[in-house]
Amino acid sequence: MKLPVGRILGAAYYHVVGEARAFIVDALPWIVAIFVARIAASAALILSALDAESARDARALILLPLMIALLTAAIGVSFAVMWSRRTLVGERPVGLLPAAPGPRELRCVGVLLAMALIVIVPVGLLGGVALVLAFSGGTIRGIQTIYAIAIIIATWLIAKLSLAVPLVAVDDPRGAIATSWHLTSGRMVAMIGIVVGTVIPPWIVSYLIGVALGWVGDPTEWPLVLLVAAAESVVAIAGLAVWHGATALALWAVLETDEGAAPAPP
């Protein structure tokens, strides 16, 4: 049975845009956390750019970018599990702070690392081939072709693995990556449609917001820094909600078709 891509995407966006108030209420702790991480990153960059002494001090804190990246990744993992469960079983977050990481989140980290490795290895190899061609006098068209192939492979792999996170979120005992690989067989056109439909629109919105706010004034002035960070934090979490909502609904549709054992979404 073909996946109803239009209905899945429509529901995923509706749960964010059509139910914006409920989305903000449930996602607010993660929005705030992303906002704080972005402000910390912006502060380090601005201090480095404005003052040489501060730049030396900032360089001394070589772990700051890594810490911010890890914090952002942890926020994303926590939100992925929360939103997938919210979509599939109607479980909404409780309290003003995200729940402490538990077995689901730790398993999700392992799954995401494995997914990243599966995607990065072939794409990295193709990128290496493109660099070799670039330094050895290869044609621009040939290099562009390799990059295009890398993008197609990455998109295909992401679609193939996209059901792994919601499988972890609902405590499916099977191997998440192998199960996602199996469940998406014969449905790759639909899954690629879901990937494109959930990634491109939020990216465009984020880009347009950045451009629009960049016209307002100096991007190193704190009022604008705060405004940009707030807008981008909302869009980033909204984008994650659309992605994880769509993949969770796709999992529900696949399980209902193949196994008749899908959890009923609220």
RAFENPE-V698142 format. One record per run of one state. SS is the DSSP state (~ for helix, > for strand, _ for the rest). FROM is the first residue (numbers start at 1). TO is the last residue. Records with the same first field share a line. If there is no record, write none. Layout:
SS=FROM-TO, FROM-TO
This chain:
_=1-4, 19-19, 51-51, 61-62, 90-102, 136-139, 162-163, 170-175, 184-187, 215-221, 259-266
~=5-18, 20-50, 52-60, 63-89, 103-135, 140-161, 164-169, 176-183, 188-214, 222-258
